[in-house]
Amino acid sequence: MPVKYFEDLSVWKLSRELTDRIYTITGSGGFSKDYGLRDQIRRASISVMSNIAEGFERGGNQEFSQFLSIAKGSCGEVRSQLYVAMDQGYITQKDSEQLIDDFKKLSIMINNFMEYLKGSNYKGTKYKKPPVKSMREEVEDFLKDYKKGTV
């Protein structure tokens, strides 16, 4: 089944799930009071899912790959910030390591998707040619417009 919307992509679904977990973990305790770190990790997490969505909506594989690259970078940013949160005692080592592993998995998925796009002959919907009409269809359309007086 072809993917029609970014919401159909497994990488976007996982990024959404992880963003929700980041919001949950940053919403309580000391983490919720460290406004700088809390807001930065939330923005980085949102950046992952937003760049996947925006790249998909651009309609071209090269642009999509660029946005996926940004999303992958944001995965690294979230992981780095999770280490800070763990070092500051805002989250347990177990919770931090689980989220770090999940963001690593997402990063690998994004990388694999980028590699797939590089090898694909399909260049994206924005490069799709409009359907070609037969001569008969062209003449019929012309005659319809002629009868309406629009030509």
N, C-alpha and C positions, 0 to 999 in steps of 0.2 A: 504494500500500500504506500503510495507516494506521500511525502510529508507536505502538507499544505500550509501549516502554521508553525511558528516557532514553538508554540505550546506542545506540539507533537514530538519535539526532540528530547531524547532521553537526557542529553547533557543539560538542557534547560530545566527539565523536571528535577534533576538532582541538585542543580544550583539553587532552585527555588526552595527545596527541602532544607538545604544547608543554610540558606539565608534565614529561614524561619528558626532554625536551631541557634544561629548566632544571635538573633533577636531575643530568644528565650534566655540564653545563657548570660547575655549582657544586661538583662533587665532587672537583675536583683543583686543584692550584696554590694560588696565594694566595687564590683565592675560597673554597676549602674551609676556610681558617684564619680568615677574617673571619666568625666565627660569627653576628654580628648581621645583617649583610647577607645572608649565605647563607640563614639561617633565615627572614628576612623575605621574600625573593624566592620562596622555596619555598612559604611559607604563602600568599602572594598568588596564586601560580600554582595552588595547590591550591584556593583560594577560588573561582577561576573555574569549574573543573569541578564542584566541590561545590555551588555555588549553582545551576548549570544543572540538576544532578540533583535537588536538593531542591525547586526551584521546579516542576519537572516532576511530581514525586511528590505535590505538594500538591493537584493535581487541578483547579485553577481558573486561568483565564487571567489574572485580575488579580494573583493571588499570583505566578504564574509570571513575569509581567512585572516585578514588584518584585524577584524573585530574579535575573532576567536583568540588571536595572539594577545590582545589586550586583556581578554577575559582570563587567559592562562596566567598572565602576569599578576592579575588581581588575586588569583588563587594563592600564589606565592606570598603576596602581601598579607592576606588573611592568616596564612600559616605562621608567618613571622610575628604577627601581632598576638597570635595565640600563645607563642612562647613567652612574650612579655606578660600576658595575662596570667600565665602559669607561674612565672617567676615572681609576680607580685602577690600571688596567693588568691587571685580573683576566681580561679577555677582549679579544680583538682588536676593532678597529673593525668589521671585516667581519662577524664573528660577532654582534656587538652589533646592528649595523644589520639583519642578516637576521632575528634574533629580534624586534627592534622592529617590522619590517615584518609579520612573521607575527602578532604580537599586535595590530597595527593591523587586519589582515585579519579576525582573530577578533572584534575589537570591532565592526567594520562588520557582520559576520554576525549578531552578537548584536543590534545595533541594528535591522537589517532584520527579524529575527525578532520583536522587540518591536513594530515597526510592523505587521507582519502580524497579530499577536495583537490589537492595538487595533482593526483593521478587521474581524476575524472575528466572525461571529454565534455561533460555537460558544463556549460559556462554560466548558467544561471538564467532565471526567468527574464531578466531585463534584456538579454541577448536573443530571446526567442523571436523568431520571425513570425509576422502575422500570417494567417492562413492564406494560401493563394487560391483565387477563384478561377474557375474555368472561363473560357471565352463566352460560353453560353450564359453563365451566371452574370458575367459583366454586362452582357447585352440586355439580359432581363432586368437587371438593376437600373440600367440606363433608361430603358423603356418605361419602367415604373416611375422614375423621377421625371421623365419627359411628360408623361400623362398628368402628373401632379403639377407640372409647370415649374418645377424647381431647377430645371436645366435650360 
